[in-house]
């Protein structure tokens, strides 16, 4: 079964670029334009959609990345999350890393850096017991 990545990014051009990089690296991508859509997609149907890692922007409409990551940490504590932002703040990065995100990437992210972060997050994922 291919590794599934939940990609949460409101800027369509960036989302498309990252999606194609992931697909070319043989990942299956579920995309969402904001945190609200991501939460809806992961909870579709009677069982939550099983994803192996989430990549989440911070600044988004409706439900932003901070709110989305809080939701995912609460509802899916074993899901590794990578933050990808164009507006880096040291305090935010430190706070999110303390809360358990796996990586904090600054846009534009080089393909190799992105893929290494995803691979590392998937490798370190813990599974529910």
C-alpha positions in Angstrom: 0.0 0.0 0.0 1.5 3.4 -0.9 2.3 5.9 1.7 -0.5 8.5 2.0 0.2 12.2 2.6 -2.4 14.7 3.6 -1.3 18.0 2.0 -3.0 21.1 3.5 -2.1 24.2 1.5 -4.3 27.1 0.5 -2.2 28.5 -2.3 -3.2 26.3 -5.3 0.1 26.8 -7.2 2.2 25.7 -4.2 -0.2 22.8 -3.5 0.0 21.6 -7.1 3.8 21.8 -7.1 4.2 19.9 -3.8 1.6 17.4 -4.9 3.4 16.6 -8.1 6.8 16.2 -6.2 5.2 13.8 -3.8 3.4 11.8 -6.6 6.6 11.6 -8.6 8.2 10.1 -5.4 5.4 7.5 -5.3 3.4 8.9 -2.5 -0.4 9.0 -2.6 -1.7 12.5 -2.0 -4.9 13.7 -0.4 -5.1 17.5 -0.8 -7.0 20.1 1.0 -7.1 23.9 0.6 -7.5 24.7 4.3 -7.8 23.1 7.7 -11.5 22.8 7.5 -11.4 20.8 4.3 -8.6 18.6 5.6 -10.6 17.8 8.7 -13.6 17.0 6.6 -11.7 14.8 4.2 -9.9 12.8 6.9 -13.2 12.1 8.6 -15.2 11.2 5.5 -17.3 8.0 5.8 -17.6 5.8 8.8 -13.9 5.4 9.4 -11.3 8.2 9.4 -9.1 8.2 6.3 -5.8 6.6 7.1 -2.9 8.9 6.3 0.8 8.3 7.1 1.9 12.0 7.4 0.4 15.5 7.1 2.0 18.5 5.6 0.3 21.7 6.7 0.6 25.4 5.9 0.1 27.8 8.8 -1.7 30.8 7.3 -4.9 29.7 5.7 -8.5 30.8 5.7 -11.3 29.2 7.8 -9.2 26.8 10.1 -5.6 27.8 10.0 -2.6 25.4 10.4 -2.2 25.9 14.1 -5.8 25.0 14.7 -5.6 22.1 12.3 -2.5 20.6 13.9 -4.1 20.9 17.3 -7.1 19.0 16.1 -4.9 16.3 14.5 -2.7 16.0 17.6 -5.9 15.5 19.7 -7.8 13.2 17.3 -4.9 11.4 15.7 -2.0 11.6 18.1 0.1 9.1 16.0 -0.1 11.2 12.8 3.2 12.9 12.1 2.8 16.5 11.0 5.2 18.7 9.0 4.6 22.4 8.9 5.4 24.3 5.7 5.2 28.1 5.9 6.2 31.1 4.0 6.1 33.3 7.1 8.6 31.7 9.5 8.7 32.8 13.1 11.2 31.3 15.5 8.8 31.4 18.5 6.1 29.6 16.4 8.6 27.0 15.2 9.8 26.3 18.8 6.3 26.1 20.1 5.1 23.7 17.4 8.2 21.5 17.8 7.6 21.3 21.5 4.0 20.2 20.8 5.3 17.4 18.6 5.4 18.4 15.0 8.1 16.5 13.1 9.6 19.3 11.0 9.2 23.0 10.2 10.0 23.8 6.6 10.2 27.3 5.1 8.8 27.9 1.6 9.9 27.7 -1.0 11.0 24.2 0.0 13.5 22.4 -2.1 12.2 19.0 -3.4 15.0 17.0 -1.7 14.3 18.7 1.7 10.6 18.1 1.4 11.0 14.4 0.5 13.6 13.8 3.2 11.2 15.4 5.8 8.3 13.2 4.6 10.5 10.0 4.6 11.8 10.8 8.1 8.3 11.5 9.5 6.9 8.3 8.0 9.9 6.2 9.3 9.5 7.7 12.8 5.7 7.2 12.9 4.4 5.3 15.9 1.3 3.2 15.4 -1.7 3.1 17.8 -1.8 0.0 20.1 
